[in-house]
């Protein structure tokens, strides 16, 4: 199983090869090799986005590497994925007997419903005197 970090740019699905961080006080962007772990205040970039990086006027870019290679998957990535799957499997939604809908009924629920009677009521009804196709 290959687990690798993806580029932080929206809609980009390429593997990350570099990490971008900002030093706002010095107006500096630092682009270096891919960090060993994903950081919340850093951006992982693919090779294309790392090479085409631009910064605001007046800022400088410090490039710590010019050759970027994808990092191999680490045990930390696989362990984090396994932990997330385990945690998600522990939380199963609880349905009370009073909230159950009669068999055969289809009721979409997008939020918790306090009144179980609302689950059994139809969301739409036929109204007489509607538009006609004349």
N, C-alpha and C positions, 0 to 999 in steps of 0.2 A: 504494500500500500504506500503510495507516494503522496506525502502531505507537504505542500510548500506554500509559502506566503505569496499572495498575489499583489499586483501593483495597486496602490491606493487610489489611483485616478479612476473616476467613475467610468463605468462601462469597459474598462480595460481588464482583460482576463489573462494577461501574460504574467509569467512568474517574476517576482521581485528580485532585483540584483543589486540594488543600492538603497541606502537610507538617507533621507533628507531631513535635516533639523534646522531650526532657525534660532538665531541669537538676535532678538529684537533690539536690545540695547546698543549693539554694535552694527545694526543693519547688515547682518551677514547671514547668508544661507550656506550651510555646510553639507556637502554631498560626499558620502563615503561608501565603503563596502557595506553590504547588508549586515545589519546588527544581528547579534546572536539571538535576540528575542524581540518580539513586537512591542513597541512602546506606544502609549497613547498620544504622546505629543510629537511623534516622528512620523514621517511618511515613507513607505516602502515604494520604490519606483522600479518599473521594468527598464530594460536597456534603452528602448526608444525614448521614453519619457525622461530618463536620467541624462541622456545626451542632448535632448532639446530643451533642457531646463532654462527658463528665463526668470529674472527677479525684477522687482520694481526699480525704477530709476533711482540712483543714489545708493543702491545696495551693492554688495560685492558677493561673489560666489567663491567659496573655498572648496576645491575638488581634491579630496584625499586619495582618489583612485581614478584612473582613466580607463582601465580595463575592468569590465564588470562580468562576473560569472555567477550564475545562479547557485545559491547555497544548497547543499544536499539537505534532505529532510532530517531533522534532528529528533532525538528521542523525546525532547520536550514537546514538540508539536504533536507527536502521536499520543503521548501521555495526556496532554491537554484535551485532545479530541476524545479519548477514551473516558476521561473524567466528565466531560460535558455530556456524553451519551449516558453514562451511569446516573448523573444528576437528573437528567431529563426523564429517565425511566422511573425514578422514585416518585415523581409527582403525577399521580393519576387523578383525573377529575372525579369528585365524589358526587353521585346522584342520589338524592333522597327519594324514597318511595313516593312521597307526595308530589314530587316534581316530574315524575315519569308521565310521558304522553301515551295515550292509548295506541296500541299496535296499529300500524297502517297510516297514522297521522304523520304529516311532514311539517315540521315547524322549525324554521331557521332561528337560532338564538345567537345573538352577537354579544350579549352582555348578561350578567346574572339577573334572573327574574325573581322578585320577591313574592309575587302572587302567583301560585301555581295555576290558578284559573285562567290567567292570561295565556298560558301555554296551550290551552284547549280551545280558545276563542279564534275564529277565523280572522285573518288579517284583512281580507277583502270581502265585499258583498256586492251582489248585483243591484244596480240602481235602475229603476224604470225611467223612461223618458230620455235616454241617452241619444247620441247623434245617430243619424240614419245615413245610408249611402244613396242619396237621391241624385 
